[in-house]
Structures are given as structure tokens and as C-alpha cells.
Amino acid sequence: MPKAAVTYVCSACGVTQVRWHGRCPECGAWGALVEEAPAPVTAGVAPAAVPALAVSAAVPLSELPPGSEPRRASGVGEFDRVLGGGAVPGSVILLAGDPGIGKSTLLLQVGYALACAGHRALYVSGEESLLQVRLRAERLRTLHEEMLVLAETELETIIQHLRLLQPAFAVVDSIQTTYDGRIESVPGAVSQVRNSALRLIRAAKETDTTILLIGHVTKEGQIAGPRVLEHMVDVVLELAGDRDFSYRILRAVKNRFGPTHEMGVFTMADRGMEEVPNPSAAFLHERQHNTPGSAVAAVMEGTRALLVEVQALVTPAAPFGAPRRNATGIDPRRLAHLLAVLEKRCRLPLGQHDVFVNVPGGLKLTEPAVDLALALALASSLRDVPVREGVVCFGEVGLTGEVRTVSHADRRIAEAARQGFLLCLMPPGKAPRKPGLRCAEVGSLDAAFSQALGG
């Protein structure tokens, strides 16, 4: 019989090509085409006939019963917050993060919390032996009779255990080590990852099990494997953090059953991942008061308001060469935007100064509401005048130097009042009254500088 042709699959967009290209013709990714061996075909076996539509039938959407099955709350508050209140039965969740960031630790703790709540949990380890998982569970104190452990990488065996044990929650660590023996490729290949995820999704719907897949990331920070993997699953979570800091940030990038861009905050301790009940106080507890170049911003992460410190250092540049611009935790494009506005509209001579910006704690701020705090920190460092004590601010800065309205002002003000701040600088608008907190509406950067810096 003729030999089946080899195809090439793009790991970025999932498109199949009949020959190899250095750059994917569809998405433009370089070096993303991976060879995929064809599935073996047995000679003399005819394709199975298509059965009649006896089981699957189209029905009116309005006649379907309302979904009344509650979510399964794990008891780990920050994890449940990111999922929108808990995991939906039969859903498939993909958790990705850098090596050693705490993915396996977090999910082992989540499985233990579910086991303590009366739900059976299954932890499938493809990277550690049973003894190694036991040692980690002893350190984390997550031993429970309803917490089952399986050291297996063969897909068919994993699915058989899912159907036999009927767990409420199952962890597959990791999807890159899982392989289907019917496909002639190594574990982690595009075809293996795609097929394993597809069959696990089908098993989750059949057994009503919430399956959580742990995924590796590339050196660029992207989820390893085909891009179609993120489209197949119901929820995509990212666990991020700086190795130099103890904080870990859990974000929902995709969620079919709840809000996206929600955030949970953990800290890595000796006994695993611990929840941070008051993130604003945690991010501000080391802040130096009455220091030039420091301002506090009220930002939104999902549905939660946070108070974070924004630091800036402005120093004279060297006589030769272009001034340096360095931003950590802030989009460099936002920094360039603000520097141009401050130079043109506020007459601050920043063009001949080196500028360094930092958000302590490893946070990355992307929303425009941080503009006003960043502008105050830059002006404070340039003038060597500290921002007045007890001042918090939020607002987007436009190209003409105006301070523009942002969403969820009431939540930001409530969080500032809860943390004991005295003055909140905000865009013009109706501000709710909070005891002990005075809200000052500023329509321009000059007005904000007058309130926070004294002129």
C-alpha cells in the first residue's frame, strides 16, 4: 500500500501544511511547524458506516431544563474567586505557568480541600513517582483518604480510571507528558497534546468530572503545545510571579462560565500556597512614607480593587547618548505616552533625564487608571518633593493633559477608605462619600500636582 504523506502542524495556530516552512504561512510564526506522523491505517479495513441519528438530536434551546447543578467550591477562596465561585462539573481547566512557580503545589492543595469537603479527588502524576508525591503531600499536610494518586502517562489508562473512580475533581500533571499509544509520535508533540486534550474533554463530559490540566510554558511565556489547546478547554488560568518575590498571581485568561481577567493572590510559604486575604495591605506594607518618587494607585484586577505603589526615579542623563527609559510592571508605551504629555503640557524637562519606573511586588499594571499615579511619581521624583501623606489616586491621562474618567470609581474609593487613606484624587464625576476620606476631583495634571505636591 502507498506510504502516507507526512504533514507539518503549526504549534502556534494549529494549521496543517503539506511541506515544511521556516515561517508559518498562516500566522507568521517562525520555526513553529512541527512534523506530524500520520495515523496508522490497517489494510483491508473499511471505514465504519455512519450510524443513524438515534441518540443525538437537535432540540429547541428554550425546552432545555435550566442548569441547576451548583458549582463545586474547593474552599480555597482565591482559587474559587478566579473561577467565578467554583468549578463547573464536567468542565476542563488549563493551568499554565513557569517551572517551579507552584502549579502542582496549588492543585494538590485544592484537591485536598475538595477531599475534606466530601468530594473524591484524583491526582494523576506523569512527572513524579508516587513516593515523590507522597513526600510533597506530607510537607503540605494534604493527606486524605479521598485524595487518590495515580502515577500514569498512558491516556487510555487515565480515562479508564476516570470512568471507574468517578472523581469530582481530577488533575493531570501534565498534559505534555500524556500520550496516546495509537499515535506514532513522542509525548509533547502537537498531535499527542491535541488528541489527549480532546479525549480528556470528552471523558470530562461523560463522567461529570472537573479535569484540570497542568500545562508547560515556553521561554517566551506562551503555553506550550498547539494554540488550539487554549480554544478547546473551558477555562485557561495563568499562575505568574517573580522568583525574587513570594507573591503568586493567579489570573483567568479565558472562562466560559465566569468573568475573565479575575485575579487571586497567593504567597509561597513553607507549607505551600497561602491565600492573601488583604492584597492591598500586603503590597503596601513595605512602602516608605514621605519619599519622593512614590505614589499609590487604586487599580482594578477583575472585580477586585487593589491599592499598589508606583515608584519612579528621575535622574540627569549622561551628556552623550539617549536618555534611558526602563519600566518594570508598567507598559513601556504608557510610560512613553506620559513622558511626552508631561514634557509638552506640564513643562517638565524630562527629555534630558533617565527615567526608571517600578511596581513593587511583581505586579504588572495594564489598565489606564494607573496613569495619574505614574505622573505624580514622575513629577515627585523630578522635583524631589514627596507626595502628601495619605493620598491615593486613579485616572487616565489624555494627550492634552486632562484626567479622564475610568470605571468602578466606587469600588476604588471604598478600598481606599478601608485602607485608611485621607485624600483620593480622581477624575471629575459623582464620587460616593466615605467616612474619613475626602475625594478631590482633578480635571488636569496641573490640578493634581497642586493637590498632591503643593504646586
C-alpha positions as CSV (number, residue, x, y, z in Angstrom):
1,M,0.0,0.0,0.0
2,P,1.3,3.6,-0.6
3,K,3.1,5.3,2.2
4,A,1.0,8.0,3.9
5,A,2.4,11.5,3.5
6,V,3.9,13.3,6.4
7,T,2.3,16.6,7.4
8,Y,3.5,19.6,9.4
9,V,1.4,21.3,12.1
10,C,2.0,24.8,13.3
11,S,2.3,24.8,17.1
12,A,1.1,28.5,17.2
13,C,-2.1,28.4,15.2
14,G,-2.7,24.6,14.5
15,V,-2.8,24.9,10.7
16,T,-1.6,21.8,8.8
17,Q,0.8,22.2,5.9
18,V,1.9,19.6,3.4
19,R,5.5,20.7,3.4
20,W,7.8,22.4,5.9
21,H,8.2,26.2,6.0
22,G,10.6,28.2,8.1
23,R,7.7,30.6,8.7
24,C,4.1,29.6,9.0
25,P,2.2,31.0,6.0
26,E,-1.0,31.5,8.1
27,C,0.2,33.2,11.4
28,G,3.7,34.2,10.5
29,A,5.4,32.4,13.4
30,W,9.0,31.4,12.8
31,G,10.1,27.8,13.5
32,A,6.6,26.7,14.6
33,L,6.0,23.9,12.1
34,V,6.4,20.5,13.7
35,E,6.4,17.2,11.8
36,E,3.3,15.1,12.5
37,A,3.3,11.4,11.6
38,P,0.1,10.2,10.0
39,A,-2.2,7.8,12.0
40,P,-1.5,4.1,11.0
41,V,-4.1,2.7,8.6
42,T,-4.8,-1.0,8.6
43,A,-5.1,-2.5,5.1
44,G,-8.4,-4.1,4.1
45,V,-10.5,-2.3,6.9
46,A,-13.3,-0.2,5.5
47,P,-14.4,2.9,7.4
48,A,-17.3,2.4,9.7
49,A,-20.7,3.3,8.5
50,V,-22.2,6.5,9.8
51,P,-24.9,5.5,12.3
52,A,-28.4,6.9,12.2
53,L,-29.2,10.0,14.3
54,A,-30.8,8.0,17.1
55,V,-29.0,9.3,20.2
56,S,-28.1,12.9,19.2
57,A,-30.9,15.1,18.2
58,A,-31.4,18.8,17.8
59,V,-33.8,20.3,20.3
60,P,-35.1,23.8,20.9
61,L,-32.9,25.7,23.3
62,S,-35.9,27.0,25.2
63,E,-37.1,23.5,26.0
64,L,-33.9,22.5,27.8
65,P,-34.1,22.4,31.6
66,P,-32.3,25.2,33.4
67,G,-28.9,24.4,34.7
68,S,-29.4,24.0,38.4
69,E,-26.3,22.0,39.4
70,P,-24.2,24.2,41.7
71,R,-20.5,24.8,41.3
72,R,-18.0,22.8,43.3
73,A,-16.3,25.3,45.6
74,S,-12.9,24.0,46.7
75,G,-12.7,26.0,49.8
76,V,-9.6,27.8,48.6
77,G,-11.1,31.2,48.3
78,E,-8.7,32.9,45.9
79,F,-8.9,29.9,43.5
80,D,-12.7,29.9,43.6
81,R,-12.8,33.6,43.1
82,V,-10.8,33.3,39.8
83,L,-13.2,30.6,38.6
84,G,-16.2,32.7,39.4
85,G,-17.3,30.9,42.5
86,G,-16.1,27.4,42.0
87,A,-15.5,24.8,39.3
88,V,-18.4,23.8,37.0
89,P,-18.9,20.0,36.9
90,G,-17.7,18.5,33.6
91,S,-15.5,21.4,32.7
92,V,-11.9,21.3,31.7
93,I,-9.4,23.8,33.1
94,L,-5.9,24.5,31.8
95,L,-3.4,25.9,34.3
96,A,-0.1,27.2,32.9
97,G,2.9,28.8,34.5
98,D,6.7,28.9,34.7
99,P,8.5,25.9,36.1
100,G,8.6,25.9,39.9
101,I,6.0,28.6,40.2
102,G,3.7,26.4,42.3
103,K,1.2,24.9,39.9
104,S,1.4,21.3,41.3
105,T,1.5,22.6,44.9
106,L,-1.6,24.7,44.4
107,L,-3.6,21.9,42.7
108,L,-2.6,19.4,45.3
109,Q,-3.9,21.7,48.0
110,V,-7.1,22.3,46.0
111,G,-7.6,18.5,45.7
112,Y,-7.1,18.1,49.4
113,A,-9.6,20.9,50.2
114,L,-12.2,19.2,47.9
115,A,-11.5,15.8,49.6
116,C,-12.1,17.4,53.0
117,A,-15.4,18.7,51.7
118,G,-16.6,15.2,50.8
119,H,-15.6,15.1,47.1
120,R,-13.3,12.5,45.7
121,A,-10.2,13.9,44.0
122,L,-7.7,12.1,41.7
123,Y,-4.2,13.4,41.1
124,V,-2.6,11.9,38.0
125,S,1.2,12.5,38.1
126,G,3.1,12.0,34.9
127,E,6.3,13.7,36.1
128,E,6.7,12.4,39.7
129,S,6.5,8.9,41.2
130,L,4.0,8.0,43.9
131,L,6.7,8.3,46.6
132,Q,7.7,11.8,45.4
133,V,4.0,12.9,45.5
134,R,3.7,11.4,49.0
135,L,6.7,13.3,50.2
136,R,5.3,16.6,48.9
137,A,1.9,15.9,50.4
138,E,3.4,15.2,53.8
139,R,5.2,18.6,53.7
140,L,2.0,20.3,52.7
141,R,-0.1,18.2,55.1
142,T,-2.6,17.2,52.4
143,L,-3.0,13.5,53.2
144,H,-6.6,12.3,52.9
145,E,-8.3,9.0,52.2
146,E,-10.4,10.6,49.4
147,M,-7.3,12.1,47.8
148,L,-6.3,9.4,45.3
149,V,-3.0,9.4,43.4
150,L,-2.1,7.7,40.2
151,A,1.3,7.7,38.5
152,E,0.5,7.2,34.8
153,T,1.1,8.8,31.4
154,E,-0.8,6.5,29.1
155,L,-4.0,8.2,28.1
156,E,-6.3,5.1,27.8
157,T,-5.4,4.0,31.4
158,I,-6.1,7.5,32.7
159,I,-9.5,7.6,31.1
160,Q,-10.3,4.1,32.5
161,H,-9.5,5.3,36.0
162,L,-11.7,8.4,35.5
163,R,-14.7,6.2,34.5
164,L,-14.0,3.6,37.2
165,L,-13.4,6.0,40.1
166,Q,-15.8,8.8,39.1
167,P,-13.9,11.6,40.9
168,A,-15.4,15.0,41.2
169,F,-12.0,16.6,40.5
170,A,-9.0,15.3,38.6
171,V,-5.6,16.8,38.0
172,V,-3.5,15.7,35.0
173,D,0.1,16.8,35.7
174,S,1.0,17.4,32.9
175,I,-0.8,17.4,29.5
176,Q,2.6,17.4,27.8
177,T,3.6,14.1,29.4
178,T,0.3,12.3,28.5
179,Y,0.4,10.2,25.4
180,D,-1.9,8.1,23.3
181,G,-0.4,4.8,22.2
182,R,-2.4,4.8,19.0
183,I,-0.5,7.8,17.7
184,E,3.1,7.4,16.4
185,S,4.7,10.4,18.0
186,V,6.5,11.3,21.2
187,P,4.7,12.8,24.3
188,G,4.5,16.5,24.0
189,A,4.2,16.6,20.2
190,V,1.4,18.6,18.7
191,S,-0.7,15.6,17.7
192,Q,-0.3,14.0,21.1
193,V,-1.2,17.1,23.1
194,R,-4.2,17.9,20.8
195,N,-5.5,14.3,20.9
196,S,-5.0,13.8,24.6
197,A,-6.8,17.1,25.4
198,L,-9.7,16.2,23.1
199,R,-10.2,12.7,24.6
200,L,-9.9,14.1,28.2
201,I,-12.6,16.7,27.4
202,R,-14.9,14.0,26.2
203,A,-14.2,12.0,29.3
204,A,-15.0,15.0,31.5
205,K,-18.4,15.5,29.9
206,E,-19.2,11.8,30.2
207,T,-18.2,11.4,33.8
208,D,-19.2,14.9,35.0
209,T,-15.6,15.3,36.4
210,T,-13.9,18.6,36.6
211,I,-10.5,18.0,34.9
212,L,-7.6,20.4,35.5
213,L,-4.7,20.1,33.1
214,I,-1.3,21.5,34.0
215,G,0.5,22.9,31.0
216,H,4.1,24.0,30.5
217,V,5.1,27.3,29.1
218,T,7.8,28.2,26.5
219,K,10.7,30.5,27.2
220,E,8.7,33.3,25.7
221,G,5.9,32.8,28.3
222,Q,3.4,31.2,25.9
223,I,1.6,28.0,26.7
224,A,3.5,25.1,25.1
225,G,1.8,23.0,22.5
226,P,-0.7,23.9,19.8
227,R,-2.6,27.1,20.1
228,V,-5.8,25.2,19.6
229,L,-5.4,23.7,23.0
230,E,-6.5,27.0,24.6
231,H,-9.6,27.1,22.4
232,M,-10.6,23.5,23.3
233,V,-10.7,23.9,27.1
234,D,-13.3,25.8,29.0
235,V,-11.0,27.8,31.3
236,V,-7.4,29.0,30.9
237,L,-5.6,30.0,34.1
238,E,-2.2,31.5,34.4
239,L,-0.1,31.4,37.6
240,A,2.6,34.1,37.5
241,G,5.1,35.6,39.8
242,D,8.7,36.8,40.2
243,R,11.1,34.3,41.8
244,D,12.5,37.1,43.8
245,F,9.1,37.7,45.5
246,S,6.9,35.4,47.5
247,Y,3.7,36.5,45.8
248,R,1.9,34.4,43.2
249,I,-0.8,35.9,40.9
250,L,-3.5,33.6,39.5
251,R,-5.4,35.1,36.6
252,A,-8.2,33.8,34.4
253,V,-7.4,34.5,30.8
254,K,-10.5,32.6,29.4
255,N,-13.6,31.5,31.3
256,R,-16.7,30.2,29.7
257,F,-18.6,30.1,33.0
258,G,-17.5,33.3,34.7
259,P,-15.6,36.6,34.4
260,T,-12.2,36.9,32.7
261,H,-9.2,38.8,33.9
262,E,-10.1,37.9,37.5
263,M,-7.1,37.7,39.9
264,G,-6.2,35.7,43.0
265,V,-3.2,36.4,45.2
266,F,-1.2,33.8,47.0
267,T,2.1,33.8,48.8
268,M,4.6,30.9,48.7
269,A,5.3,29.7,52.2
270,D,6.9,26.6,53.8
271,R,3.5,24.8,53.8
272,G,2.7,25.6,50.2
273,M,0.5,28.3,48.7
274,E,-1.3,30.5,51.3
275,E,-4.1,32.9,50.4
276,V,-3.6,36.7,50.8
277,P,-6.8,38.0,52.3
278,N,-5.9,41.7,52.1
279,P,-3.7,42.2,49.0
280,S,-3.7,46.0,49.2
281,A,-2.1,45.9,52.7
282,A,0.3,43.2,51.5
283,F,1.5,45.3,48.6
284,L,1.8,48.5,50.6
285,H,3.3,47.2,53.9
286,E,6.9,48.0,52.9
287,R,6.2,51.4,51.4
288,Q,8.4,54.2,52.6
289,H,6.4,57.3,53.6
290,N,7.4,60.9,52.7
291,T,9.8,59.7,50.0
292,P,10.0,61.4,46.6
293,G,9.0,59.3,43.6
294,S,6.3,57.2,45.3
295,A,2.6,57.3,44.7
296,V,-0.3,55.0,45.5
297,A,-2.7,54.0,42.7
298,A,-6.2,52.4,43.0
299,V,-6.4,49.8,40.3
300,M,-8.9,47.1,39.3
301,E,-8.0,43.5,38.9
302,G,-11.1,41.7,37.7
303,T,-13.8,42.6,40.2
304,R,-11.4,43.5,42.9
305,A,-10.0,46.9,43.8
306,L,-6.3,47.0,44.8
307,L,-4.0,49.7,46.1
308,V,-0.5,49.4,44.8
309,E,2.6,51.6,45.0
310,V,4.1,53.1,41.8
311,Q,7.7,54.2,42.1
312,A,9.7,56.4,39.8
313,L,13.3,57.6,39.7
314,V,14.3,60.6,37.5
315,T,18.0,61.4,37.3
316,P,20.0,63.6,34.9
317,A,21.1,61.7,31.8
318,A,24.7,61.4,30.7
319,P,25.9,64.2,28.4
320,F,26.3,61.8,25.5
321,G,23.7,59.2,24.3
322,A,20.0,58.9,24.5
323,P,18.3,59.1,27.9
324,R,17.4,55.7,29.3
325,R,13.8,54.5,29.9
326,N,13.2,51.5,32.0
327,A,9.8,50.2,33.1
328,T,9.1,47.2,35.4
329,G,5.4,46.3,35.9
330,I,4.3,49.2,33.6
331,D,3.7,49.0,29.8
332,P,6.7,51.0,28.3
333,R,4.3,52.5,25.8
334,R,2.2,54.0,28.6
335,L,5.4,55.4,30.1
336,A,6.4,57.0,26.8
337,H,2.9,58.4,26.5
338,L,3.1,60.1,29.9
339,L,6.6,61.4,29.4
340,A,5.5,63.2,26.2
341,V,2.4,64.7,28.0
342,L,4.5,65.8,31.0
343,E,7.1,67.4,28.7
344,K,4.6,69.2,26.4
345,R,1.6,70.1,28.6
346,C,3.2,70.4,32.1
347,R,6.6,71.8,31.0
348,L,8.6,69.3,33.0
349,P,12.1,68.9,31.5
350,L,12.2,65.1,31.3
351,G,13.8,64.9,27.8
352,Q,17.3,65.1,29.3
353,H,16.7,62.7,32.2
354,D,16.9,59.0,32.7
355,V,13.6,57.5,33.9
356,F,13.2,54.3,35.9
357,V,9.7,53.1,36.9
358,N,8.9,50.1,39.1
359,V,5.8,48.4,40.6
360,P,7.0,46.6,43.8
361,G,5.7,43.1,44.5
362,G,5.9,41.7,41.0
363,L,2.6,43.1,39.8
364,K,2.0,44.1,36.2
365,L,-0.4,47.0,35.7
366,T,-2.1,47.3,32.4
367,E,-5.2,49.5,32.9
368,P,-5.1,53.2,32.0
369,A,-6.2,54.2,35.6
370,V,-2.6,53.9,36.7
371,D,-1.7,57.0,34.6
372,L,-2.3,59.6,37.3
373,A,-0.3,57.8,39.9
374,L,2.6,57.3,37.5
375,A,2.5,61.0,36.5
376,L,2.6,62.0,40.2
377,A,5.5,59.7,40.9
378,L,7.5,61.1,38.0
379,A,6.8,64.7,38.9
380,S,7.6,64.0,42.6
381,S,11.0,62.4,41.7
382,L,11.9,65.2,39.3
383,R,11.0,68.0,41.8
384,D,12.4,65.9,44.8
385,V,9.2,66.6,46.7
386,P,7.2,63.7,48.2
387,V,3.5,63.2,47.6
388,R,1.5,64.3,50.5
389,E,0.8,61.7,53.2
390,G,-2.5,59.7,52.9
391,V,-3.0,60.5,49.1
392,V,-4.3,57.8,46.7
393,C,-5.3,58.5,43.1
394,F,-6.7,57.0,39.9
395,G,-7.5,58.3,36.4
396,E,-6.5,58.0,32.8
397,V,-4.3,60.8,31.3
398,G,-5.1,62.1,27.8
399,L,-2.8,63.6,25.3
400,T,-3.9,67.1,26.2
401,G,-3.0,66.6,29.9
402,E,-6.6,66.1,31.0
403,V,-7.6,63.4,33.6
404,R,-10.3,61.2,32.2
405,T,-12.9,59.0,33.8
406,V,-12.3,55.3,34.5
407,S,-14.8,52.6,35.5
408,H,-15.6,51.3,39.0
409,A,-14.8,54.5,40.9
410,D,-17.0,53.5,43.8
411,R,-15.0,50.3,44.4
412,R,-11.7,52.1,44.2
413,I,-12.9,54.7,46.7
414,A,-14.3,52.1,49.1
415,E,-10.9,50.2,49.1
416,A,-9.0,53.5,49.7
417,A,-11.3,54.3,52.7
418,R,-10.9,50.8,54.0
419,Q,-7.1,51.1,54.0
420,G,-7.2,54.4,55.9
421,F,-6.3,56.9,53.2
422,L,-7.3,60.5,53.7
423,L,-7.5,62.1,50.2
424,C,-8.4,60.5,46.9
425,L,-7.6,62.3,43.7
426,M,-10.0,61.2,40.9
427,P,-11.4,62.4,37.6
428,P,-14.4,64.7,37.6
429,G,-17.6,62.8,38.4
430,K,-20.0,61.9,41.1
431,A,-18.0,60.4,44.0
432,P,-19.6,58.4,46.8
433,R,-19.0,59.7,50.3
434,K,-16.9,57.6,52.6
435,P,-16.2,58.5,56.3
436,G,-12.7,59.7,56.8
437,L,-11.9,60.0,53.1
438,R,-12.1,63.2,51.1
439,C,-12.4,62.9,47.3
440,A,-10.9,65.7,45.2
441,E,-11.9,65.9,41.5
442,V,-9.0,66.9,39.3
443,G,-9.6,67.6,35.6
444,S,-5.9,68.1,34.7
445,L,-2.4,67.1,35.7
446,D,-1.7,70.7,36.9
447,A,-4.7,70.4,39.3
448,A,-3.5,67.0,40.5
449,F,0.1,68.3,41.1
450,S,-1.4,71.3,43.1
451,Q,-3.3,68.9,45.4
452,A,-0.6,66.2,45.9
453,L,2.7,68.2,45.6
454,G,1.7,71.7,46.7
455,G,2.0,73.4,43.3
